[in-house]
Amino acid sequence: MTTHRSRLSQTLRVLTLGLVASGALMASQSEASARAGIRDAEIERILRGYSDPLFRAAGLDEKAVNMYIINDPSLNAFVAGGQNVFVHTGMIMTLDTPNELKGVIAHETAHISGGHLARGPEAAGKAQVPMLIGMLAGIAAIAAGAPDIGMGLLIGSQSVAQREMLAYSRTQESAADQAGVKFLNATGQSPRGMAMTFDRFADQEALSGYRQDPFIRSHPLSRERVAALQGLVDASPYKDRTDTPREIADYALMRAKLRGFIERPETVLRRYPHSDKSAPARYARAAAYFRAADLEHSLPEIDSLIAERPDYAYFWELKGQILVESSRPKEGVPAYRKAVELAPDEPLIQASFGAALLATEDSAVVPEAMRHLKVALQAEPDNAMAWYYLADAYSRSGNDAMAALATAERYYSLKQYPQAMNFSQRAQKKLAEGSNDWQRANDILSISQSEARERN
């Protein structure tokens, strides 16, 4: 069905490289709302590979620290809302080496471990992330010519933004430099990349505010501070340690994938001409051609990568996405199945596979789709679109009670409490009183009622 497939195309962008955060944004394909958060299993794996050792070195529980990728071309990274690290795509695509990006992450980690964040009820952590991303999306909407949408998003998030999007003091910045170098040394990595990156930003300090990258505005730099940081680098026993070949290769793939999905296709093809036969170039072209609805060129690019690395799950994932979003779900399912086989611990791929199975309109695969969606939700219980498709699967199976409960979970994960209350009540009426599912519906109802009262 066309409507269903249209929803699936939208959802796979949410589950893989697409929109996250507020429910208002999820339903939009506009350029303005696209400047929100993006999710991608491969990119998140690479970034967590950089960040988790640093979190542990800082004495943080890496499972309690969240990383978010903001689709914005500017160079910026910041911490907000408790233990949340935000990195702009512009930062990833501009920095040349993994070590430079690790330096930025180490610095932001130090802000968390040093307690350089606003304290208070609104700094409670992950629950505030949708509002923070909503603020960023509101600014983008205004810039893209949608002021009504933008102002609506800003009004809803400005109180949090005022508390969370703080500019750090120079004292805090220097302390974060020292701690960041300490964390890099503790993980046997060079702090040279941090110094190189901050040296780049220090050159902007004399520029007027509107010409500076956001990072320099929120992280005040000076030549004296960069010189002090260089002294720490010179004293490091790991100052000459470089990134491994695997890290360099993965970083190049990550940047190419981002460019393929974010930049205009013609820009991608100029950056990665057909004469460039490297894996990153073919990866970027596969994504760019896909976005241009040119499967004749997109599929050969991704197939060539699969032929070279048949054990790399993310190539199979992209092939599945290309086919499913091009209304060829039955052809895309085998690719997703292979991706899940190779990366069974990736909840985003599990969820995408479940959605792809449902897109085939084959009632025989509904139980399998349900299994994969449940696996994804065990790892990511706040994945709203996975809940959406699980509700769809329950509905197709004739289980209206569980469809209502899954829908309640979806709205609850989006902090849309009135809708969560409505569907949890519907679920309770059809579930066996006292059962685990009935109790879960009751929990959602109670918490949603309390949250709704506080908001009013």
SULUR-V264022 format. One record per backbone hydrogen bond with DSSP energy under -1.0 kcal/mol. NH is the residue of the N-H (numbers start at 1). CO is the residue of the C=O. E is the energy in kcal/mol with one decimal. If there is no record, write none. Layout:
nh = {NH | NH}
co = {CO | CO}
e = {E | E}
This chain:
nh = {5 | 6 | 7 | 8 | 9 | 10 | 11 | 12 | 13 | 14 | 15 | 16 | 18 | 26 | 28 | 34 | 35 | 36 | 38 | 44 | 45 | 46 | 47 | 48 | 49 | 50 | 51 | 52 | 55 | 56 | 57 | 58 | 59 | 60 | 64 | 66 | 68 | 70 | 71 | 72 | 78 | 80 | 85 | 86 | 87 | 88 | 89 | 90 | 92 | 93 | 94 | 95 | 101 | 102 | 103 | 104 | 105 | 106 | 107 | 108 | 109 | 110 | 111 | 112 | 113 | 114 | 115 | 116 | 123 | 128 | 129 | 132 | 133 | 134 | 135 | 136 | 137 | 138 | 139 | 140 | 141 | 142 | 143 | 144 | 145 | 146 | 150 | 151 | 152 | 153 | 154 | 155 | 156 | 158 | 161 | 162 | 163 | 164 | 165 | 166 | 168 | 173 | 174 | 175 | 176 | 177 | 178 | 179 | 180 | 181 | 182 | 183 | 184 | 185 | 186 | 187 | 188 | 189 | 195 | 196 | 197 | 198 | 199 | 200 | 201 | 202 | 203 | 204 | 205 | 207 | 211 | 212 | 215 | 217 | 218 | 219 | 226 | 227 | 228 | 229 | 230 | 231 | 232 | 233 | 234 | 235 | 236 | 239 | 241 | 248 | 249 | 250 | 251 | 252 | 253 | 254 | 255 | 256 | 257 | 258 | 259 | 260 | 261 | 262 | 263 | 268 | 269 | 270 | 271 | 272 | 276 | 282 | 283 | 284 | 285 | 286 | 287 | 288 | 289 | 290 | 291 | 292 | 293 | 294 | 298 | 299 | 301 | 302 | 303 | 304 | 305 | 306 | 307 | 308 | 309 | 312 | 315 | 316 | 317 | 318 | 319 | 320 | 321 | 322 | 323 | 324 | 325 | 327 | 328 | 332 | 333 | 336 | 337 | 338 | 339 | 340 | 341 | 342 | 343 | 346 | 350 | 351 | 352 | 353 | 354 | 355 | 356 | 357 | 358 | 359 | 360 | 361 | 365 | 366 | 369 | 370 | 371 | 372 | 373 | 374 | 375 | 376 | 377 | 378 | 379 | 380 | 383 | 384 | 387 | 388 | 389 | 390 | 391 | 392 | 393 | 394 | 395 | 396 | 397 | 398 | 399 | 400 | 403 | 404 | 405 | 406 | 407 | 408 | 409 | 410 | 411 | 412 | 413 | 414 | 415 | 416 | 417 | 420 | 421 | 422 | 423 | 424 | 425 | 426 | 427 | 428 | 429 | 430 | 431 | 435 | 439 | 440 | 441 | 442 | 443 | 444 | 445 | 446 | 447 | 448 | 449 | 450 | 451 | 452 | 453 | 454 | 455 | 456}
co = {1 | 2 | 3 | 4 | 5 | 6 | 7 | 8 | 9 | 10 | 11 | 12 | 16 | 22 | 25 | 30 | 32 | 34 | 69 | 40 | 41 | 42 | 43 | 44 | 45 | 46 | 47 | 48 | 51 | 52 | 53 | 54 | 56 | 55 | 61 | 83 | 85 | 87 | 36 | 70 | 86 | 84 | 66 | 78 | 68 | 76 | 70 | 72 | 88 | 89 | 90 | 91 | 97 | 98 | 99 | 100 | 101 | 102 | 103 | 104 | 105 | 106 | 107 | 108 | 109 | 110 | 112 | 111 | 120 | 125 | 126 | 128 | 129 | 130 | 131 | 132 | 133 | 134 | 135 | 136 | 137 | 138 | 139 | 140 | 142 | 141 | 146 | 147 | 148 | 149 | 150 | 151 | 152 | 154 | 157 | 158 | 159 | 160 | 161 | 164 | 218 | 169 | 170 | 171 | 172 | 173 | 174 | 175 | 176 | 177 | 178 | 179 | 180 | 181 | 182 | 183 | 185 | 184 | 191 | 192 | 193 | 194 | 195 | 196 | 197 | 198 | 199 | 201 | 202 | 204 | 208 | 209 | 75 | 213 | 214 | 215 | 222 | 223 | 224 | 225 | 226 | 227 | 228 | 229 | 230 | 231 | 233 | 236 | 238 | 244 | 245 | 246 | 247 | 248 | 249 | 250 | 251 | 252 | 253 | 254 | 255 | 256 | 257 | 258 | 259 | 264 | 265 | 266 | 267 | 268 | 273 | 278 | 279 | 280 | 281 | 282 | 283 | 284 | 285 | 286 | 287 | 288 | 290 | 289 | 294 | 295 | 297 | 298 | 299 | 300 | 301 | 302 | 303 | 304 | 305 | 309 | 312 | 312 | 313 | 314 | 315 | 316 | 317 | 318 | 319 | 320 | 321 | 324 | 323 | 328 | 329 | 332 | 333 | 334 | 335 | 336 | 337 | 338 | 339 | 343 | 346 | 347 | 348 | 349 | 350 | 351 | 352 | 353 | 354 | 355 | 357 | 358 | 362 | 363 | 365 | 366 | 367 | 368 | 369 | 370 | 371 | 372 | 373 | 374 | 375 | 376 | 380 | 382 | 383 | 384 | 385 | 386 | 387 | 388 | 389 | 390 | 391 | 392 | 393 | 395 | 394 | 398 | 399 | 400 | 401 | 402 | 403 | 404 | 405 | 406 | 407 | 408 | 409 | 410 | 412 | 411 | 415 | 416 | 417 | 418 | 419 | 420 | 421 | 422 | 423 | 424 | 425 | 427 | 427 | 432 | 435 | 436 | 437 | 438 | 439 | 440 | 441 | 442 | 443 | 444 | 445 | 446 | 447 | 448 | 449 | 450 | 451 | 452}
e = {-2.4 | -2.4 | -2.2 | -2.4 | -2.7 | -2.0 | -2.8 | -2.9 | -1.0 | -1.2 | -3.0 | -2.4 | -1.0 | -1.7 | -2.0 | -1.6 | -1.3 | -1.9 | -2.2 | -2.6 | -2.1 | -2.1 | -2.6 | -2.6 | -1.8 | -1.2 | -2.6 | -2.5 | -2.7 | -2.5 | -2.2 | -1.5 | -1.8 | -2.8 | -2.0 | -2.5 | -2.9 | -2.5 | -3.2 | -1.8 | -2.1 | -1.7 | -3.1 | -3.3 | -2.6 | -2.5 | -2.6 | -2.5 | -1.5 | -2.8 | -1.2 | -2.2 | -1.5 | -2.9 | -1.7 | -1.5 | -2.4 | -2.8 | -2.0 | -2.3 | -2.6 | -1.8 | -1.3 | -1.5 | -2.7 | -2.2 | -1.5 | -2.6 | -1.5 | -2.1 | -1.5 | -1.8 | -2.8 | -2.2 | -1.8 | -1.6 | -2.6 | -2.3 | -2.0 | -1.9 | -2.5 | -2.1 | -2.1 | -1.8 | -1.5 | -2.9 | -2.5 | -3.0 | -1.9 | -2.1 | -2.4 | -2.9 | -1.5 | -1.9 | -2.5 | -2.8 | -1.0 | -2.9 | -2.5 | -2.4 | -1.8 | -2.2 | -2.4 | -2.1 | -2.4 | -2.2 | -2.2 | -2.5 | -2.8 | -2.3 | -1.9 | -2.3 | -2.1 | -2.7 | -2.3 | -1.2 | -1.7 | -3.0 | -1.7 | -2.5 | -2.4 | -2.6 | -2.2 | -1.6 | -1.8 | -2.5 | -1.0 | -2.2 | -1.4 | -2.0 | -1.6 | -1.3 | -1.7 | -1.1 | -1.9 | -1.8 | -2.3 | -2.3 | -2.2 | -2.2 | -2.4 | -1.7 | -1.4 | -2.0 | -2.6 | -1.3 | -1.5 | -1.3 | -1.9 | -2.4 | -2.4 | -2.6 | -2.3 | -2.1 | -2.0 | -2.5 | -2.5 | -2.1 | -2.6 | -2.3 | -2.5 | -2.7 | -1.9 | -2.5 | -1.8 | -2.3 | -2.4 | -1.4 | -2.3 | -2.8 | -2.3 | -2.1 | -2.3 | -2.6 | -2.4 | -2.4 | -1.9 | -2.6 | -3.1 | -1.8 | -2.3 | -1.4 | -1.8 | -3.0 | -2.2 | -2.0 | -1.1 | -2.0 | -2.9 | -1.8 | -1.3 | -2.2 | -2.3 | -1.2 | -2.4 | -1.8 | -1.1 | -1.1 | -2.3 | -2.0 | -2.1 | -2.5 | -2.5 | -2.8 | -2.2 | -2.7 | -2.5 | -1.5 | -2.4 | -1.5 | -2.1 | -2.2 | -2.9 | -2.1 | -2.1 | -2.6 | -2.1 | -2.1 | -2.1 | -1.5 | -2.1 | -2.6 | -2.2 | -2.5 | -2.4 | -2.4 | -2.4 | -2.5 | -1.8 | -1.5 | -1.1 | -1.6 | -1.5 | -1.0 | -2.5 | -2.6 | -2.0 | -2.1 | -2.3 | -2.2 | -2.0 | -2.2 | -2.2 | -1.8 | -1.2 | -2.3 | -1.7 | -1.3 | -1.8 | -1.9 | -2.0 | -2.1 | -2.5 | -1.8 | -2.3 | -2.6 | -2.5 | -2.4 | -1.4 | -1.4 | -2.6 | -1.1 | -1.9 | -2.3 | -2.0 | -2.7 | -1.9 | -2.3 | -2.4 | -2.1 | -2.4 | -2.5 | -2.5 | -1.2 | -1.5 | -2.6 | -1.2 | -1.9 | -2.7 | -2.1 | -2.3 | -2.1 | -2.0 | -1.7 | -2.4 | -2.4 | -1.6 | -1.3 | -1.4 | -2.2 | -2.6 | -2.2 | -2.4 | -2.1 | -2.4 | -2.6 | -2.3 | -2.6 | -2.7 | -2.5 | -2.4 | -2.0 | -2.7 | -2.7 | -2.0 | -2.0 | -2.1 | -1.4}
